[in-house]
Amino acid sequence: MRIGYYAHHHGSGHCRQADKLAALLPFELRQQMTVFTSLPTDGYCFSTITDEQIVRLSTEDQLPEDVLSGRAGEYWQPNSLHYSPVGNRYVQTRSWQLLEQIRQRQIDLMIIDVSVEVAMLCRTASVPYLYVRLAGERDDAPHLNAFAGALGLLAPYPRQLEAAVTPDWVRQKTLYLDFMPNKIDKLSTFPDFIDKLITLTTNGDIHKRLYSRLDGVNKSAKNNNHKDNNNKDHIVTVIKGYGGHDAIDAKLPELRCALPNALIVSLGPINDEVRDCVDIAAHVDDVSPFIAYSDLLLMACGLNGIAQAYNYATPLVVLPDERPHREQEVMAEALIEQGRALSWAQFITQTSNLSNQDTSSFLSINNDSISNETINNEKAALTDIQPSMAAQNFMDSIADYVSVKAWFQEWLLPQLGLRPEK
């Protein structure tokens, strides 16, 4: 089957998900996959999709000359759509573009990540589609209509992180693909990680602290013991994306007060007024070593970020961004309930209860020590990082069938345990 993937243009995460799924296809079928997106070329660099496989759609920005605005209110807003300007030449162009390219490229099945408007356009044009369900509380009429119009729903997260309010019929219609971490060829060693940190700063005092940390771990490994729990140079990494970082930056002064002796690394954008609260501020291409070897992580609850961190043993403090449909809040609540993460309030409470002690002991009692296995790069995770078997099985099924109807009836429906009414 020829697959089309609509990737929403807010942030790079939707294109990243398309890239991850494409990587699970055999090479010859991967070349037949098409990504439709309004994200500009500098918004995300695909690793498995070529430029020829990308259709850059017109934007859908509202215009002063629109007959009706995108959200026109009760009497002019269809209940099945979130955003529907009337007379907008951009939206008209992208709709014609989308349908014409689906026809020209002979797309058999669309995966929509995410847009209820594109879903309704496909259903109206009789184009089969699967709809990607993000985390959160998506019980509004447009989402429920998009879900109902899909052959099936895809959740790129584990079933156990599902929102409690999700209707039973939506759960039953969903294939849970689990998290799909970014592929890494080989995780660097702990000494390599320390060397990387040293290159990110010219501060000689920080260099000494990092060399001291490495020396302490090497001595522990030589004695076949865990690392020195009295070591005060614990590494705390704060990971921020470009979709929003102000909320986490606002907590950096409090983080510094809570862990005054920690070595705090900020990855991603940072506001100038809080730069002095961290020891290292940098942009890196690969956050995997920071996730694997830090003593504590502070991050929001974006899908791709959590997917990378979920399987590692590194303690995690989550500070979800405010997003529509409580997307990140619901993810954070589920992680906290599982015992996989602490909320910011829990973290502050635990560190403040150690006020009469060295607060760096918080990291010692909450972090599995780096063993000599880790130093030798044999194991740096709670579990080995493996591709999602659920996602692989799904993409294998796409490769096994030529006909959407046969795939739908013989593979998808048995997976869901559903049967459409006649």
Disulfide bonds with the S-S distance in Angstrom:
none
